Amino acid sequence: MRAIFSAVLTLAALAVGAMVFPTPPSVLAASTPSIAISVEHATPREIEETTQKSLARDYATAWQAMTESLDQNRADLISANFIGTASDKLTATIHEQTKAGLHQHITDQGHSVDAVFYSPEGSAIELHDTAHLQIDVMDGSKVVHSENATVHYVVLLTAAENSWKVRVLEAVPGF
């Protein structure tokens, strides 16, 4: 029993630390989370209103896809919104959950996001996100661990095709 509880806590920590993003709207059942973005402190360039709107939309879609992928243990749901390190970590978390016979149900209660860096050529944006989450680690339909969490993330989004993709999503303790 102690080993199972330890595995559950490890998976919960991995998932919270590896949180990353989304998929096409037709696959997503839940509504997108609330994303409040402040762009006042972004440097070295100003973030235009249209860019701010697309950031909020794409970041919310990514979170929605991530929560769906963790709940269904489906790594294929993240490819439309995650690349690089974020995609690798989320995929690894899903594989670990699947091996343990667990999945996570995350209720996203909203994000307060500060844009802190917008690259001069407009190809990358660094965000600091304070996410409010209800995380339930499940064994089938049974909750084996539950917690309300406020998690701070450093996020790097990069421009790709016609959207922003999450390249890095790192939980930062004591942010």
Beta strands, then each sheet from edge to edge (+ up, - down):
strand 1: 35-38
strand 2: 43-44
strand 3: 103-118
strand 4: 124-139
strand 5: 142-160
strand 6: 163-171
sheet 1: 1+ 3+ 2+
sheet 2: 1+ 3+ 4- 5+ 6-
end
